[in-house]
Amino acid sequence: MPEWPDFHFIAGRAEHSSSPLLLLHGSGSDEAALIPLADAVAPQRPYMALRGSVEWEEGFAFFRRNPDRSLDHVDLDSQTDRLCRFITTAIERKLLAQPPVLLGFSNGAIMAASILQRRPGLASSAILMRPLSPAPDAEFPSMPALPILIISGENDQRREPGDAELVRQQFANAGADVSALVLPTDHGLHQDEADIIRDWLIRKGI
């Protein structure tokens, strides 16, 4: 497994030329968690699966939460800057052949949204599963026609009604090409989620 200052990752299928998936797992998990989803979504697409740099529960996370589980925005901002530097260097050194498709789940989806809020040019598109807004009161920078897919769970007990809609509205106001779906599931993945993501990537020509 390659290592980088602050980051561990697994890379696969680098011989293919399509935009790579940058896999950002949920809290308490690790870099291998989303590889099966990547295999189901796009078996011919390169990927880089990152491990969050924060030890959390029995695994890792990309940023910390406060004791009441609210977002630690100071840590989120700091970790976002570090991850943006990593992505920039990975593109420069051809570890990522081109700006990636951010594919994030839960903690990783919030981090993906935070990356787009800071540096939208670092991504070719984004898939946000069970996100929260990284900055509920902020206006996001212009990202005209950037394809973004937001998937929320109808019975997600870790999210409040309106959380996904707030994220959708922030990206829409920034000019992004946003698709938003609500699936009949809880916080976990839905059985049709891989097919939905695959069809969206094809439809958007990503």
N, C-alpha and C positions, 0 to 999 in steps of 0.2 A: 504494500500500500504506500503510494507516494506521501511524502510529508512536506509541509511548507511551514514557515513560521506562523504559528497560531492555528493552522488548519491541517487536517488529514482528509484525504479524499480517495475515492476509487474512480478510475476512468475506464471507459469501455467504448468499443466500436469506433475508435478514432480514425479508422481508415475511410469511414463514410464522410460525405461532404455536406450533408444537411446541417442546419443550425443545431448545435448540441443542446441537450437538456441539462440544466443545472439543477440538481435535485437537492431540495432543502427540507429536511425531515421535521417532524413535530417534536415537542419537548419530551424528554425521557427516552428518546430513541437514539439511533445512530445512522451513520452514512449508508448502511445497507438497506434501510427500511423501505425506501421508495424504488429500489432497483427492480423488484418484480413488477411494479406499476409501469416503469419505463419500458420494460421488456414487453408488457402487454400492449402498451400504447404505440410504441414505435421500435420494433426489433431491429430496424436498419438505421436507427438514428444514434449518433454519438451521445454519450452522457458523461457528466462528472457529478459524482455523488459526494457532497461535502458532509463532514461531521461538524456539528456546532462546537464552538470552542468553550462553552460554559458547561461544566459538570452539573447535571440536574437530575434529581431523583435517581433512577437506576441507569441513566444514560446521559444524554447531552441535550443542549438547547443552543439556539443562536443568540439568545439574550435572556436576561433574568426577569422574573416577575417579583412584585412586592409580596409580603406575607398574605395580603388579602387577594392575591392573584391578579391584581391590576398590573398594567404594564409598567416596568421600570424604564421610564423614558430616557433617563440619563444613560443607562446601560445600553438601551436600544440604539440611541444615537451613536454612542461610542463603537458598538459592535458593527453597526451599519457602515461607518466610515472604514473600519478595518476590512470588512468584506468587500466594499467597493474597491479598495486598494488591491486586494487579492484578485478580484475579477479583472481589473485593469492590467495587472502584471501578467495574469494567465493569458489574456488575449495578446499582449505584446510578445510573450514568449511562445505563442502558438500552442499552449496547453489547451486553450479553447480556440478553435480555428476561426471563430467569428463570434459576435455578441450572442449570448445564449438565450434560449427560452427558459425563463425562470419557472420552475415547477415546485411550488411550496405547499406544504400541508401544515395547517394550524400555526405553531410557532414559526415554522419555515415560511408559511404564507404571509404572516405579518412582516417577517424580515424581507421577503420579496417585495412587498408593497413599500417598505421603507427604502429599499434600494431604488425603486422607481421614483419615489418622492425626492430622493437626493440626486440620483444620476440616471435619468430615464434612458440616456443614450447607451448605457451599458447592456441593455437587453433588447432582443429582437421582438419579444412578446413575453407574456406571462400567464401562468395558470395558477390561480389562487384558490386553494381548497380550504374552507372554513376560516377565512381571514377575519381579522379585526383591522380597523384603521390604525396605522402607526402614529397618526397625528390628527385626531378628530376635528380640531379647530383650524387646521391649516388649509391653505389653497395649494394644490399640487402644481408643479411647473408644467408648462406646455409640453404635451407629448402627442402631437397630431397623428391620428390614425394608428397609434400603437395598439396592436391586438391584445386584448386582455380578456381572459375567461375567469369568471368568479363562480364558484360552486359552493353553495351552503346546504346545510341539512335542516329539513323541516322540524325535526325533533331533537335538535342539538342542544343539550342541556348546558353546554359550556358557552353558549352564545345567547345574547339577548335579541329579541325581535328588533329588526332595524339595523343590526350591526353590518350585515353584508350590503344592505341598501346604502348605508353611509359611504362605504368604500366605493361602491359602484358610482355613486353620485360624484365623489371627489375625482375619480378618474374620468368620468364623462365630462365634467366641467373643465378638465385639462385637455379635452379634445381627443382622448383615447377612443378606440373602437372597442367598446365594452359589450361582452355577452355575459348575462347573469342567469344562472339556473338554481332552482331550489329542488333538491331531491328528497324523496321520502326515506330519510335515514337520520341517524343520530350523528355524533361527532365522527364516527368511523366512516371508512370508505363504502360507497354503494357498489353493488355488484355490476352496475352498468357504467360506472365512472370512467373506466379505461376506454370503453367504446365511445363515450361522449367526448372525451379529450381527443381521441384519435380522429373522430369525425370533424371536430372543430379545427384541428391542425390542417387537415386536408382542405376543408372549406375555405380557410383563410390563406391557403397556399404557403404555409410556413414550412 
